[in-house]
Amino acid sequence: MSIQIREMKPEDVETCGTILYEAFKNIADKHNFRPDFPTPEAGIELTEVFVTSPQSFSIVAERDGEIIGSNHLWEYDAIRAVGPITVDPGAQAKGAGRMLMEAVIERGKGSRGIRLVQDSFNGASLSLYASLGFEVKEPLVLIEGKLKGDVPAGVTVRPLKEEDHEACAELCRKVHGFDRTNEVKNTPPFLTSFVALRDSRVIAYASAPHFWALNHAVAETEEDMYAVLLGTGNLVPDQPISFLLPTRQSAFFRWCLQQGMRVIKPMTLMTMGEYQEPRSCYLPSVGY
């Protein structure tokens, strides 16, 4: 029974989205963590976002004509991002996951780097990615909760506008050495990005603070990051904020806990190719 890799088609979305839900639920249940996708429909919706985006390279693994897994490479900006990769629970440990990863790595050759985030409790995926050349760079936790509080005097928080894109790109370049402009521009319409401004200057932004998987954020200082998160919480008080927090930012971690936020699970940022230690406070997305 040979496994074949091919590009994903629109008609594959329902099958791939359902496998996405089942695969993540299977590994989460085994380790007593909350599944990332509450329903098959949530997995299908995210898969459709990727397969319809011209900035995403989406593939499937087939065995005897039956789809058993899928993977995606985000190609929005200079750094490529992998995921989510999933293999049907009944077809795991038979080589499909490695083939799906090898295909996106090959696709990403020539880019400045490739990154991914994986569940730290998933020893199989951690081992697979390390064997393929990815290096562990940052321990993370998924953290969530409702935030509300005073934003510092002179700071304004509001939804991100098109006119903010260049300032956000400049800030991201200062922190990471690259920008994520196209990713920000392609934030799904059901999500809202936010900026914090001082003297009309962007000092922080968060791309999707109500959906951790697609959220990333950068700030000039830790206090500026607090401001954009608190301001977001004030503007949308009925929705919890969730994001991936690099736990080496110890003071930031303690601040989150003091605000009543709750750790959901541990995760790991892994990279291949170019990597620069961030120069200020930041939050990665599930891709990077």
C-alpha positions as CSV (number, residue, x, y, z in Angstrom):
1,M,0.0,0.0,0.0
2,S,2.0,3.0,-1.3
3,I,1.5,6.6,-0.1
4,Q,1.3,9.4,-2.6
5,I,1.6,13.2,-2.0
6,R,-0.3,15.6,-4.1
7,E,-1.6,19.2,-3.8
8,M,-4.9,19.6,-2.0
9,K,-8.1,20.4,-4.0
10,P,-11.2,22.3,-2.9
11,E,-13.1,19.0,-2.9
12,D,-10.7,17.6,-0.3
13,V,-11.5,20.2,2.3
14,E,-14.2,18.3,4.2
15,T,-12.2,15.1,4.4
16,C,-9.0,16.9,5.5
17,G,-10.8,19.1,8.0
18,T,-12.5,16.1,9.6
19,I,-9.1,14.3,9.8
20,L,-7.6,17.5,11.3
21,Y,-10.2,17.5,14.0
22,E,-9.9,13.7,14.7
23,A,-6.1,13.7,14.8
24,F,-5.8,16.6,17.2
25,K,-8.6,15.3,19.4
26,N,-6.9,11.9,19.5
27,I,-3.5,13.2,20.8
28,A,-5.1,15.6,23.2
29,D,-7.4,13.0,24.7
30,K,-4.4,10.7,25.2
31,H,-2.7,13.3,27.3
32,N,-5.8,14.8,29.0
33,F,-5.6,18.2,27.2
34,R,-8.4,20.2,25.6
35,P,-8.6,19.6,21.9
36,D,-7.6,22.5,19.7
37,F,-10.7,22.1,17.5
38,P,-14.1,21.7,19.3
39,T,-15.9,20.3,16.3
40,P,-15.2,18.8,12.9
41,E,-16.7,22.0,11.4
42,A,-13.9,24.1,13.0
43,G,-11.3,21.9,11.4
44,I,-13.1,22.1,8.0
45,E,-13.3,25.9,8.3
46,L,-9.6,26.3,8.9
47,T,-8.7,23.9,6.1
48,E,-10.8,26.0,3.7
49,V,-8.9,29.1,4.8
50,F,-5.7,27.5,3.7
51,V,-6.7,25.8,0.5
52,T,-8.4,29.0,-0.8
53,S,-5.4,31.2,0.0
54,P,-2.9,31.8,-2.8
55,Q,-0.2,32.3,-0.1
56,S,-0.6,28.7,1.2
57,F,0.8,25.5,-0.2
58,S,-1.6,22.7,0.8
59,I,-1.0,19.0,0.2
60,V,-2.6,15.7,1.0
61,A,-1.3,12.2,1.6
62,E,-3.2,9.4,-0.2
63,R,-3.0,5.7,0.4
64,D,-4.7,3.6,-2.4
65,G,-6.7,6.7,-3.4
66,E,-7.9,7.5,0.1
67,I,-6.8,10.7,1.9
68,I,-5.1,9.9,5.2
69,G,-3.5,13.2,6.0
70,S,-2.6,16.8,5.0
71,N,-0.1,19.6,5.6
72,H,0.3,23.2,4.8
73,L,3.1,25.7,4.2
74,W,2.3,29.4,4.9
75,E,4.1,31.5,2.2
76,Y,2.9,34.9,3.2
77,D,6.3,36.4,4.0
78,A,10.1,35.8,4.0
79,I,9.8,33.1,6.7
80,R,7.7,30.1,5.9
81,A,5.5,28.4,8.5
82,V,4.4,24.8,8.6
83,G,1.1,23.4,9.7
84,P,-1.2,22.1,10.8
85,I,0.0,18.7,9.8
86,T,-2.3,15.8,10.5
87,V,-2.5,12.1,9.8
88,D,-5.6,10.0,10.3
89,P,-5.2,8.2,13.7
90,G,-5.7,4.9,12.0
91,A,-2.9,5.5,9.6
92,Q,-0.2,7.0,11.8
93,A,3.4,5.7,12.3
94,K,3.4,4.4,8.7
95,G,5.5,7.1,7.0
96,A,2.8,9.6,5.9
97,G,3.7,12.3,8.4
98,R,7.4,12.2,7.3
99,M,6.4,12.4,3.7
100,L,4.1,15.3,4.3
101,M,6.9,17.2,6.1
102,E,9.5,16.4,3.5
103,A,7.3,17.8,0.8
104,V,6.8,21.2,2.5
105,I,10.5,21.4,3.5
106,E,11.4,20.9,-0.2
107,R,8.9,23.5,-1.2
108,G,10.4,25.9,1.4
109,K,13.9,25.6,0.1
110,G,15.4,29.0,-0.8
111,S,13.3,30.9,1.8
112,R,15.0,32.6,4.7
113,G,13.7,29.9,7.1
114,I,10.9,27.5,8.0
115,R,9.2,27.4,11.4
116,L,6.6,25.5,13.3
117,V,5.0,25.1,16.7
118,Q,4.2,21.7,18.1
119,D,2.6,20.3,21.3
120,S,5.5,19.6,23.7
121,F,3.7,16.5,25.1
122,N,3.6,14.9,21.6
123,G,6.9,13.1,21.6
124,A,6.4,11.5,18.2
125,S,6.0,14.9,16.4
126,L,8.9,16.4,18.4
127,S,11.2,13.5,17.4
128,L,10.0,13.7,13.7
129,Y,10.7,17.4,13.4
130,A,14.1,17.2,15.1
131,S,15.1,14.3,12.8
132,L,14.2,16.4,9.8
133,G,16.5,19.2,10.9
134,F,14.3,21.5,13.0
135,E,15.9,23.0,16.1
136,V,14.1,23.8,19.4
137,K,14.3,27.6,20.0
138,E,11.6,28.5,22.5
139,P,9.4,26.9,25.1
140,L,5.9,28.2,25.0
141,V,2.5,27.9,26.7
142,L,-0.9,28.4,25.3
143,I,-2.5,30.8,27.8
144,E,-6.0,32.4,27.8
145,G,-8.4,34.5,29.9
146,K,-10.3,37.7,29.9
147,L,-8.2,40.9,30.4
148,K,-9.4,44.2,31.6
149,G,-7.5,47.1,33.1
150,D,-6.2,50.6,32.7
151,V,-4.1,51.4,29.6
152,P,-1.2,53.8,30.4
153,A,-1.9,57.5,29.9
154,G,-1.1,58.7,26.5
155,V,-1.6,55.2,24.9
156,T,-4.5,54.4,22.6
157,V,-5.6,51.0,21.5
158,R,-7.9,50.5,18.5
159,P,-8.4,48.0,15.6
160,L,-5.6,47.9,13.1
161,K,-6.2,49.9,9.9
162,E,-4.7,49.6,6.5
163,E,-2.7,52.8,7.1
164,D,-0.9,51.0,10.0
165,H,0.6,48.2,7.9
166,E,4.0,49.9,7.2
167,A,4.5,50.9,10.9
168,C,3.6,47.4,12.0
169,A,6.1,46.0,9.5
170,E,8.8,48.3,10.7
171,L,8.2,47.3,14.3
172,C,8.2,43.6,13.4
173,R,11.6,44.1,11.6
174,K,13.1,45.8,14.6
175,V,12.1,42.8,16.8
176,H,12.6,39.8,14.5
177,G,14.7,41.0,11.5
178,F,11.8,40.4,9.1
179,D,8.2,41.5,8.8
180,R,4.9,39.7,8.5
181,T,2.9,42.3,6.5
182,N,1.2,39.9,4.1
183,E,0.1,37.6,6.9
184,V,-1.4,40.6,8.7
185,K,-3.1,41.7,5.5
186,N,-4.6,38.3,5.1
187,T,-6.0,37.9,8.6
188,P,-9.4,36.2,8.1
189,P,-12.3,38.6,8.2
190,F,-13.8,37.0,11.2
191,L,-10.8,38.1,13.3
192,T,-9.7,41.6,14.3
193,S,-6.1,42.9,14.7
194,F,-5.3,45.6,17.2
195,V,-2.6,48.3,17.6
196,A,-1.4,50.4,20.5
197,L,-0.3,53.9,19.7
198,R,1.6,56.6,21.6
199,D,1.8,60.1,20.0
200,S,0.2,58.5,16.9
201,R,3.1,56.0,16.6
202,V,2.5,52.3,16.6
203,I,4.3,50.8,19.7
204,A,2.6,47.3,19.6
205,Y,0.3,45.2,17.6
206,A,-1.5,41.9,17.9
207,S,-2.8,40.2,14.8
208,A,-5.5,38.0,16.2
209,P,-5.6,38.1,20.0
210,H,-8.9,36.2,20.1
211,F,-7.6,33.2,18.2
212,W,-4.2,32.1,19.4
213,A,-3.4,29.9,16.4
214,L,-3.3,32.8,14.0
215,N,-2.1,35.5,16.5
216,H,1.3,37.0,16.6
217,A,2.3,40.2,18.4
218,V,5.3,42.5,18.8
219,A,5.9,45.5,21.0
220,E,8.6,48.0,21.7
221,T,8.6,47.1,25.4
222,E,6.9,44.6,27.7
223,E,4.7,47.4,29.1
224,D,3.6,48.2,25.5
225,M,2.6,44.6,25.1
226,Y,0.5,44.8,28.3
227,A,-1.2,47.9,26.9
228,V,-2.3,46.4,23.6
229,L,-3.6,43.3,25.4
230,L,-5.4,45.2,28.1
231,G,-6.8,47.6,25.5
232,T,-8.1,44.7,23.4
233,G,-9.7,43.2,26.5
234,N,-11.4,46.5,27.3
235,L,-12.7,46.9,23.7
236,V,-14.0,43.3,23.5
237,P,-14.8,42.4,27.1
238,D,-17.0,39.4,26.4
239,Q,-14.3,37.4,24.5
240,P,-11.3,35.7,26.1
241,I,-7.9,36.5,24.8
242,S,-5.6,33.7,23.9
243,F,-2.0,33.5,22.7
244,L,1.3,31.6,22.7
245,L,3.6,33.0,25.4
246,P,7.4,32.3,25.4
247,T,7.9,31.4,29.0
248,R,11.4,32.7,29.1
249,Q,9.7,36.1,29.2
250,S,9.3,35.5,33.0
251,A,7.9,38.8,34.1
252,F,5.4,38.7,31.2
253,F,4.4,35.2,32.3
254,R,3.9,36.3,35.9
255,W,1.9,39.3,34.8
256,C,-0.5,37.0,32.8
257,L,-1.0,34.8,35.8
258,Q,-1.7,37.8,38.0
259,Q,-4.3,38.9,35.5
260,G,-6.1,35.6,36.0
261,M,-5.1,34.0,32.7
262,R,-4.8,30.2,32.7
263,V,-2.2,28.0,31.1
264,I,-3.9,25.5,28.7
265,K,-0.9,23.4,27.5
266,P,2.9,23.5,26.8
267,M,4.2,24.0,23.2
268,T,7.5,24.3,21.5
269,L,8.8,26.7,18.7
270,M,11.1,24.9,16.3
271,T,13.0,26.5,13.4
272,M,15.0,25.6,10.3
273,G,17.3,28.1,8.6
274,E,17.7,31.7,9.6
275,Y,16.9,32.7,13.2
276,Q,17.5,35.8,15.2
277,E,16.8,36.1,18.9
278,P,13.9,38.6,19.3
279,R,15.1,42.0,20.4
280,S,11.9,42.8,22.4
281,C,8.7,41.4,23.7
282,Y,6.9,39.2,21.3
283,L,4.3,36.4,20.8
284,P,4.5,33.8,18.1
285,S,1.6,32.3,16.1
286,V,1.2,28.6,15.8
287,G,3.3,28.9,12.6
288,Y,6.0,31.2,14.0
